[in-house]
Amino acid sequence: MQALIGPLQELAEFEAIQKEKQKEAGVLQISGCVNSQKTHMMYALGDGCKYRVIACSSESKARQVYEEYHMLDPETYFYPAKDFLFYQADIRSKELQESRMTVVQAILEEKPLTVVVSFDAFMDALPVKGAMKDRVIRIENGQTLDFDEIRKALTENGYDREEQVDGPGQFAIRGGILDIYPLTGELPVRIELWEMKWILFEASIQTVSVPCRIWMRQ
C-alpha cells in the first residue's frame, strides 16, 4: 500500500503535518480534507504506528469507515457499541459479543491493528488489559481438567451451557466429552477427555472434521 502513500508524502502540507505529529503528545487538528479522501489521509498518517483507533460520530459512520479502511489495511477491526435494547431483550444471539471479543483477542495478541469505533463504543468501560488476560482460558494436551472448574470458568466468561452447541458462546458437557464454541471461533471444538483429543466439528450436524491442537479464549 506504499503506492497509495507516496503521492501524499510529496505534498508540502502533508510533510508539515508529519512534523507536527512527531512533536510532544497532544491534539493535532486537521481541516480542509474532503470526505472522500479522509480514509486515505488517516491511513497515511497512521503509517508506522502499531496501534490505531479511529473514533467516528455515529455507529453507521464507523461501519462505513471500517469498510473503506479495511480495503487499505486487512488488520482493521470494527468494535460495535453496546445496543442496550439488544442486551435487555431475551435474545440468544452472540453476534455483538463475538464482534467485540474479536477485537479484544487481537489486542491481547499484541499485533499491529486498527480499531474503528463510534464515540459510544469508545466511551465503553472495559477491564484493564491485565485483568482480561487473567480471564483467558487455556486448555492444552495432557492437561488434567476439572469439569466443575471449567464449567464455572466458562459461565463466568459469559458462555451458556446447552445440551449441544449450536452457535458461538455455548458449551456442552456429556460424559467425557466437552464441546465448546468459542466466541471468536469459526467452528466449535470437541475435547474427548479419555484420549485428550482436540477436534473441530460442524455444529449443524455434530460430526467430526479434522483433528487439531488448539488453545482458546473468551
C-alpha positions in Angstrom: 0.0 0.0 0.0 3.0 2.3 -0.1 2.0 3.3 -3.6 -1.1 5.0 -2.0 1.0 6.9 0.5 3.7 8.1 -1.9 1.8 10.9 -3.6 0.7 12.3 -0.3 4.3 12.3 1.0 5.3 14.5 -1.9 3.0 17.3 -0.7 4.4 20.1 1.5 1.2 20.2 3.5 1.4 16.5 4.4 5.1 16.9 5.3 4.2 19.7 7.7 1.5 17.6 9.3 4.0 14.7 9.8 6.5 17.1 11.5 3.7 18.4 13.9 2.7 14.8 14.7 6.3 14.0 15.8 6.3 16.7 18.4 5.1 16.3 22.0 1.8 14.5 22.6 -1.4 16.4 22.2 -4.3 17.1 19.8 -3.4 17.7 16.1 -6.4 19.3 14.3 -6.6 19.0 10.6 -9.2 20.6 8.4 -9.8 21.1 4.7 -9.8 17.4 3.7 -12.7 16.3 1.5 -14.8 13.5 2.8 -13.8 11.1 0.0 -10.2 11.4 1.0 -10.4 11.3 4.8 -9.9 7.5 5.0 -6.8 7.8 2.7 -5.4 10.6 4.9 -6.0 8.6 8.1 -4.2 5.6 6.6 -1.3 7.7 5.5 -1.0 9.5 8.9 -1.2 6.2 10.8 1.7 4.6 8.8 4.3 3.4 11.2 2.0 3.3 14.2 1.5 -0.1 15.8 -2.0 0.7 17.2 -4.5 3.0 15.6 -8.0 3.9 16.9 -10.5 5.8 14.7 -13.5 7.2 16.6 -16.5 8.3 14.5 -19.5 10.4 15.3 -22.0 7.5 14.9 -22.3 3.8 14.5 -23.3 4.0 10.9 -20.3 6.3 10.1 -18.0 3.9 11.9 -19.2 1.0 9.8 -18.7 3.0 6.7 -15.1 4.0 7.7 -14.4 0.4 8.7 -15.4 -0.9 5.2 -13.3 1.7 3.5 -10.2 1.3 5.8 -10.3 -2.5 5.7 -9.6 -2.3 2.0 -6.3 -0.5 2.8 -5.4 -2.4 5.9 -6.7 -6.1 6.4 -5.8 -5.9 10.1 -8.7 -3.5 10.7 -11.5 -4.3 13.2 -14.9 -2.8 13.9 -15.8 -2.6 17.6 -19.6 -2.1 17.9 -21.2 -0.2 20.7 -23.5 -1.9 23.2 -27.0 -2.0 22.0 -29.0 -1.7 25.2 -32.2 -2.8 23.6 -30.4 -5.9 22.4 -28.9 -6.6 25.8 -32.3 -6.2 27.6 -34.2 -8.4 25.1 -34.3 -12.1 25.6 -32.2 -12.9 22.5 -29.7 -15.8 22.4 -27.6 -14.4 19.5 -23.9 -13.7 20.4 -23.1 -11.8 17.3 -22.5 -8.5 19.1 -20.3 -10.1 21.8 -18.5 -12.0 19.1 -17.5 -8.8 17.3 -16.4 -7.1 20.4 -14.4 -10.2 21.7 -12.6 -10.5 18.3 -11.2 -7.0 18.9 -10.2 -7.9 22.5 -8.5 -11.0 21.3 -6.5 -9.1 18.7 -5.4 -6.6 21.4 -4.3 -9.4 23.8 -2.3 -10.9 21.0 -0.5 -7.5 20.7 -0.4 -7.5 17.0 -0.5 -4.3 14.9 -4.1 -3.3 14.3 -6.6 -0.6 13.6 -9.8 -0.4 15.5 -12.8 1.6 14.2 -15.4 2.7 16.8 -18.2 5.1 17.3 -17.9 7.6 20.2 -20.5 5.5 22.2 -18.3 2.4 21.8 -15.2 4.5 22.5 -16.6 5.5 25.9 -17.3 1.9 27.0 -15.7 1.0 30.3 -13.5 -2.1 29.9 -11.3 -4.1 32.3 -7.6 -3.3 32.2 -5.6 -5.4 29.8 -4.0 -7.4 32.6 -7.4 -8.3 34.0 -8.6 -9.5 30.6 -5.5 -11.7 30.2 -6.3 -13.3 33.6 -9.7 -14.3 32.2 -8.2 -16.2 29.2 -9.0 -19.9 29.3 -6.2 -22.2 28.1 -6.6 -25.9 27.6 -3.6 -28.0 26.5 -2.8 -31.6 25.6 -2.0 -33.7 28.6 -3.7 -31.2 31.0 -6.0 -32.5 33.8 -9.4 -30.8 33.6 -11.9 -30.5 36.4 -15.4 -30.3 34.8 -16.8 -28.2 37.6 -13.9 -25.7 37.3 -14.1 -25.4 33.5 -17.9 -25.1 33.7 -17.6 -22.3 36.2 -14.9 -20.5 34.2 -16.9 -20.7 31.0 -20.1 -19.5 32.7 -18.2 -16.6 34.4 -16.9 -15.6 30.9 -20.5 -15.4 29.5 -20.8 -18.8 27.9 -24.2 -20.6 28.0 -24.4 -24.3 28.8 -26.6 -26.2 26.4 -27.5 -29.8 25.5 -25.5 -29.4 22.3 -23.6 -26.4 20.9 -25.3 -24.6 18.0 -23.5 -21.2 18.0 -20.7 -19.1 19.4 -20.7 -18.6 23.2 -22.1 -22.0 24.1 -20.6 -25.2 25.7 -21.9 -28.7 26.4 -20.7 -31.4 28.7 -21.8 -35.0 28.0 -19.9 -37.8 29.8 -16.3 -37.4 29.0 -16.9 -35.1 26.1 -16.6 -31.3 26.3 -17.9 -29.2 23.4 -17.0 -25.5 23.3 -18.0 -23.0 20.6 -15.6 -20.0 21.2 -17.0 -16.6 20.6 -14.1 -15.9 18.2 -14.0 -19.3 16.5 -15.3 -20.3 13.1 -16.1 -23.9 14.3 -16.8 -25.4 17.7 -14.2 -27.6 19.5 -14.8 -31.1 20.9 -12.4 -32.4 23.6 -12.6 -36.1 24.3 -11.0 -36.3 27.7 -10.3 -40.0 27.9 -7.8 -39.7 25.0 -7.4 -35.9 25.3 -8.2 -35.3 21.6 -8.8 -31.9 20.1 -11.3 -31.9 17.3 -13.1 -29.3 15.2 -16.6 -30.2 14.1 -19.7 -28.9 12.3 -22.2 -27.6 14.8 -25.2 -28.1 12.5 -24.6 -31.9 12.1 -22.4 -32.5 15.2 -19.9 -34.5 13.1 -16.2 -34.5 13.4 -13.9 -32.7 10.9 -10.0 -32.8 11.2 -8.1 -33.4 14.5 -6.1 -30.4 15.7 -4.4 -28.9 18.6 -5.8 -25.5 19.7 -6.0 -23.0 22.5 -9.0 -20.9 23.0 -10.0 -17.8 24.8 -13.2 -15.9 25.7 
